[in-house]
Amino acid sequence: MQVGVAYSESAQQIWLTIEVPDDAMVSEAIEKSGILKMFPHIDLSAQKVGVFGRLVKLDAALRPGDRVEIYRGITCDPQTVPRRDGVGSDEDE
């Protein structure tokens, strides 16, 4: 079956379509994609993964057409970053 594997950094984004066995798990798709060789700093023991934006475990079963996503950690705390004027403010209400 075909699935996609996606990973994104600020300077580079990659989305690969690969063939995996019908009983493949998320971890198998990531390994087979070669993304871990392209981005050796990816640490699957620390980074979260998902399928179509929904967090899953590495042993989650895949379905045809699924998009496996490897997530990066948050680089800044959203609670400490000031909001930009006019974006999400209540001033206009």
VENDA-V144320 format. One record per helix or strand of 3 or more residues. SS is the DSSP state (A for helix, B for strand). FROM is the first residue (numbers start at 1). LEN is the number of residues. Records with the same first field share a line. If there is no record, write none. Layout:
# VENDA-V144320
SS: FROM-LEN, FROM-LEN
This chain:
# VENDA-V144320
B: 2-7, 13-7, 49-3, 54-3, 67-4
A: 26-8, 35-4
